[in-house]
Amino acid sequence: MNDLTQIKLLQKLYDLETNGNTNDSAAIKKVEESLDPPLLKRYLKLKERKGTAVALLRDGVCSGCNIEYPNTHEVLRHEKFIHTCEFCGRFLLVSKTNKAEDE
């Protein structure tokens, strides 16, 4: 699968984890099984160590560790790639609000 599909799956997992749906293990498991095997392995390891494996970069701030990225940081320019937070190690999804800053 391509990165964009994987990003959408990670976004879905983020939504399930952060919207109080952690008890809906069937839905989480279904999405997890759709991830590419190497990505799933990293995801499960992060989830076990950190509690959540996916963070959202919104307004330049990682939702996992609350570290602020400068406006000029490379991660803010590339929404269609799977990033990792340099500080907490979670998968980092770039929020659509950051894209407006680049245009």
C-alpha positions as CSV (number, residue, x, y, z in Angstrom):
1,M,0.0,0.0,0.0
2,N,1.1,3.6,-0.5
3,D,1.9,6.1,2.2
4,L,-1.3,8.0,1.7
5,T,-3.4,4.9,2.4
6,Q,-1.3,4.2,5.5
7,I,-1.6,7.8,6.7
8,K,-5.4,7.5,6.4
9,L,-5.3,4.3,8.5
10,L,-3.1,6.0,11.1
11,Q,-5.5,8.9,11.2
12,K,-8.4,6.5,11.8
13,L,-6.4,4.9,14.6
14,Y,-5.7,8.3,16.1
15,D,-9.4,9.2,16.0
16,L,-10.4,5.9,17.6
17,E,-7.8,6.3,20.4
18,T,-8.5,10.0,21.1
19,N,-12.3,10.0,20.9
20,G,-12.8,7.7,23.8
21,N,-13.3,4.6,21.6
22,T,-10.4,2.6,23.2
23,N,-13.1,0.1,24.3
24,D,-14.0,-0.6,20.7
25,S,-11.2,-3.0,20.3
26,A,-12.8,-4.7,17.3
27,A,-12.7,-1.5,15.3
28,I,-9.1,-0.8,16.4
29,K,-8.0,-4.4,15.6
30,K,-9.6,-4.2,12.1
31,V,-7.7,-1.0,11.3
32,E,-4.5,-2.3,12.8
33,E,-4.7,-5.4,10.6
34,S,-4.9,-3.2,7.5
35,L,-1.5,-1.6,8.2
36,D,1.5,-2.8,6.4
37,P,3.4,-5.4,8.5
38,P,6.5,-3.3,9.3
39,L,4.3,-0.3,10.2
40,L,2.0,-2.4,12.3
41,K,5.0,-3.8,14.2
42,R,6.2,-0.2,15.0
43,Y,2.7,0.9,15.8
44,L,2.2,-1.9,18.4
45,K,5.6,-1.3,19.9
46,L,4.9,2.4,20.3
47,K,1.4,1.8,21.7
48,E,2.7,-0.6,24.3
49,R,5.5,1.8,25.4
50,K,3.7,5.1,25.1
51,G,0.0,4.3,25.4
52,T,-0.8,5.9,22.1
53,A,1.2,5.5,18.9
54,V,-0.1,8.3,16.8
55,A,0.1,12.0,17.4
56,L,-1.3,14.9,15.5
57,L,0.8,17.9,14.6
58,R,-1.7,20.8,15.0
59,D,-0.6,24.4,14.8
60,G,3.0,23.2,15.0
61,V,2.5,21.3,18.3
62,C,2.8,17.5,18.7
63,S,-0.3,16.2,20.5
64,G,1.8,13.4,22.0
65,C,4.5,15.4,23.8
66,N,3.3,19.0,23.4
67,I,6.7,20.0,21.8
68,E,6.4,22.9,19.4
69,Y,8.0,22.6,16.0
70,P,9.2,25.9,14.4
71,N,7.2,27.2,11.4
72,T,10.2,26.5,9.2
73,H,10.5,22.8,10.1
74,E,10.6,20.4,7.2
75,V,7.8,18.2,8.7
76,L,5.3,21.0,8.2
77,R,5.8,21.0,4.5
78,H,5.1,17.3,3.8
79,E,1.6,16.2,4.7
80,K,1.6,13.1,2.5
81,F,4.5,11.3,4.3
82,I,4.6,9.3,7.4
83,H,6.6,11.3,9.9
84,T,7.9,10.4,13.4
85,C,8.1,13.0,16.2
86,E,11.7,13.8,16.9
87,F,10.9,14.1,20.6
88,C,8.4,11.4,21.6
89,G,8.9,8.9,18.7
90,R,5.2,8.7,17.9
91,F,3.9,8.6,14.3
92,L,3.2,12.2,13.5
93,L,0.3,13.2,11.3
94,V,0.4,16.8,9.9
95,S,-2.9,18.5,10.4
96,K,-4.5,20.3,7.5
97,T,-4.3,23.6,9.4
98,N,-0.5,23.6,9.0
99,K,-0.8,23.3,5.2
100,A,-2.4,26.7,4.9
101,E,0.7,28.3,6.3
102,D,2.8,27.0,3.4
103,E,0.5,28.3,0.6
